[in-house]
Amino acid sequence: MQKIKNALPAILAVVLVYATFHITGIGCPIRFVTGVSCPGCGMTRAWLALLRLDFAGAFYYHPLFLMPAAALVVYMCKAGIPGKVYNIWMFTLIMLFSIIYLLRLLGPDDTVVAFRPQEGLIYRIISLILRLSGLQS
């Protein structure tokens, strides 16, 4: 119970940040800044689909949507798990996320994950600076 109390400020901060990005229309801050989706892209939509009992939709938005909850449980029980088992589990989780991310990023039919750096804030700022300096037409 103490771990939950200790995690409460972080959980509230995440909810506050999410609400701020949602209200401003930014959505994902990583995608907004870079134009490239992060490995967790679609996770929120997956959980919202799950709350509507739309399991197919949840899996579509992110096939590993249950893993962060499982990782939280494993982390909270870390003291009772042998270190080697914990490390293998975390490594496996990271590898799964990496593989799924690459498959989704490279998949031409994926509408959730995007690689469009020209739409990111960084690209737009650099383009503006280059236009203003006369280095780009």
Contacts in CASP RR format, 6 or more apart in sequence:
PFRMAT RR
TARGET T0000
AUTHOR 0000-0000-0000
METHOD contacts of the structure
MODEL  1
MQKIKNALPAILAVVLVYATFHITGIGCPIRFVTGVSCPGCGMTRAWLAL
LRLDFAGAFYYHPLFLMPAAALVVYMCKAGIPGKVYNIWMFTLIMLFSII
YLLRLLGPDDTVVAFRPQEGLIYRIISLILRLSGLQS
3 76 0 8 1.000
4 76 0 8 1.000
18 44 0 8 1.000
21 27 0 8 1.000
21 28 0 8 1.000
21 29 0 8 1.000
21 32 0 8 1.000
26 32 0 8 1.000
28 37 0 8 1.000
28 38 0 8 1.000
28 41 0 8 1.000
30 36 0 8 1.000
30 37 0 8 1.000
30 38 0 8 1.000
31 37 0 8 1.000
31 38 0 8 1.000
31 41 0 8 1.000
31 114 0 8 1.000
31 120 0 8 1.000
32 120 0 8 1.000
32 121 0 8 1.000
33 120 0 8 1.000
33 121 0 8 1.000
33 122 0 8 1.000
34 117 0 8 1.000
34 120 0 8 1.000
34 121 0 8 1.000
34 122 0 8 1.000
35 114 0 8 1.000
35 115 0 8 1.000
35 116 0 8 1.000
35 117 0 8 1.000
35 118 0 8 1.000
35 119 0 8 1.000
35 120 0 8 1.000
35 121 0 8 1.000
35 123 0 8 1.000
36 114 0 8 1.000
36 115 0 8 1.000
36 116 0 8 1.000
36 117 0 8 1.000
37 104 0 8 1.000
37 105 0 8 1.000
37 112 0 8 1.000
37 113 0 8 1.000
37 114 0 8 1.000
37 115 0 8 1.000
39 97 0 8 1.000
39 98 0 8 1.000
39 100 0 8 1.000
39 101 0 8 1.000
40 62 0 8 1.000
40 97 0 8 1.000
40 101 0 8 1.000
41 62 0 8 1.000
41 104 0 8 1.000
41 112 0 8 1.000
41 113 0 8 1.000
41 114 0 8 1.000
42 61 0 8 1.000
42 62 0 8 1.000
42 65 0 8 1.000
42 112 0 8 1.000
42 113 0 8 1.000
43 61 0 8 1.000
43 62 0 8 1.000
43 65 0 8 1.000
43 68 0 8 1.000
45 61 0 8 1.000
45 62 0 8 1.000
45 112 0 8 1.000
46 57 0 8 1.000
46 58 0 8 1.000
46 59 0 8 1.000
46 60 0 8 1.000
46 61 0 8 1.000
46 62 0 8 1.000
46 65 0 8 1.000
47 58 0 8 1.000
47 65 0 8 1.000
49 55 0 8 1.000
49 57 0 8 1.000
49 58 0 8 1.000
49 60 0 8 1.000
49 61 0 8 1.000
50 58 0 8 1.000
50 65 0 8 1.000
58 65 0 8 1.000
59 65 0 8 1.000
60 112 0 8 1.000
61 112 0 8 1.000
62 100 0 8 1.000
62 112 0 8 1.000
63 100 0 8 1.000
64 96 0 8 1.000
64 97 0 8 1.000
64 100 0 8 1.000
67 93 0 8 1.000
67 96 0 8 1.000
67 97 0 8 1.000
71 90 0 8 1.000
71 93 0 8 1.000
74 81 0 8 1.000
74 86 0 8 1.000
74 89 0 8 1.000
74 90 0 8 1.000
78 86 0 8 1.000
81 89 0 8 1.000
101 113 0 8 1.000
104 110 0 8 1.000
104 112 0 8 1.000
104 113 0 8 1.000
105 113 0 8 1.000
105 115 0 8 1.000
117 123 0 8 1.000
127 136 0 8 1.000
130 136 0 8 1.000
131 137 0 8 1.000
END
